Amino acid sequence: MANDRGSCLLETTLSFLVGTAAGFILGVLFAPASGEETRKKIQEGAIKTGEKAKESYEKISKEAEKGIKVVKEKTLEGIESIKDFAEKKKEEIVKKFPGEAAKEKKGKK
C-alpha cells in the first residue's frame, strides 16, 4: 500500500514537472522576445525545473528510506516471532515424548 502511494506521488510529481517545463518553454517560444532573451529564459526555466525535480526526488528518497526501515523492523519482529513459536513447539514435543528426545540425543553423540 505504501509502495502504491509512493509510486502515485512520483508519477504526479513527474507529470507536474514535465507539464510545467513544457508550458514554460512554449510560453517563452511564443512570446515576443529576441533569440538571446528566449534562450536565457529557457535556461532559467530549466534550472528551476531541475531544482524542483531534485527536491521532489529527495522527498521521495527520504520516504522510501523510512519505508525500508519499517520493513526491516517488521521483518526482524517476524523472524523473532517465528523463532519463539518454533521453540515453544519444540518444548511441547519434548514434553509429550520425553523418551524420544533422549533417544535422539544419544543418536547424535
N, C-alpha and C positions, 0 to 999 in steps of 0.2 A: 504494500500500500504506500509506504514512504517512497519507494522507488518510483511509483507512478506519479506521485506528487512532484518529485524532483525532475522527472522527465518532462512533465507538463510545464513546470516552471522554466526549464531550459528551452523548450520549444517556444513558449510565449515570449521569453526574453529575446531569443534569437529572431523571431518574427518581428518583434518590435524594432530591434536594431536594424534589421535589413530594410524594413519599411521606412524608418527614419532616414537612413542613409540614402535610399532611393528617392524619397521625397525631397530631401535637401539637394541632391545632385540635379534632379530635374528642375527644381525651382531656380537653382543658380544658372543652369544652362539656358533657361528660357527668359531669365531676367536680362534687361539691357545693361550690359557691362562689358568692359574690354576683356580680351582674352587673358591678360595677366591677372586682372581682378578676379575673373572667373576661376582660374587655376588656384589662386590664393584661397578663395572661398571654399573650393572643393577640398583643398589640402587641410584647411582648418576644420571643416566638417568631418573629414576622415579621421583626423586626430581625436576630435571629440567622441566620435563613434567608437574608435578604438579604446579610448579610456573607459567609456561606458561598458563596452564588452568585457574589458579586463575586470572592472568592478563586479559585473554580473558573474563572471567566471569565479572570482574569489569568493563571492557569497555562496555559489553553488558548491564550490570545493569545500568550504567550511561545513556546510550542511551534510555533504557526503561523508566527511570525516566524522562528524557526530554520529551519523547513521552506522558507519563501520564500527565505531566504538561500542555502540549499543548492541550490535550484532555479536561482537566478540564477547561482551559481558554475558549476554543471554546464552551464547554457546557454552561458555565456561560453566554457567549455572546448570545448563542441561547436562553437561558431562558429569558434574558433581552429583546431580540427582540420579543419573544412571548408575554411577559407582555406588552410591548409597543403596539404591534399590537392589543391585546385584549382591552387595554384601549382606543385606537383610535376607535375601532369598537363600544365599549360601548358608547363613546361620540357621534358617528354618530347616533346610535339608539336613544339616548336620544333627540338629535336634531330633528329627524324625528317624534318621538312620545313623545312629552313633557308631554302630559296628562297621558299617560300610566305610565310614570316614577313616576309621582306624586301619582297616584293610588297605585302603588306598594309600595311606601314609607309609605303611610297611612296604608296599609295592614300589614306591618311589625311591626308597633308600637303597 
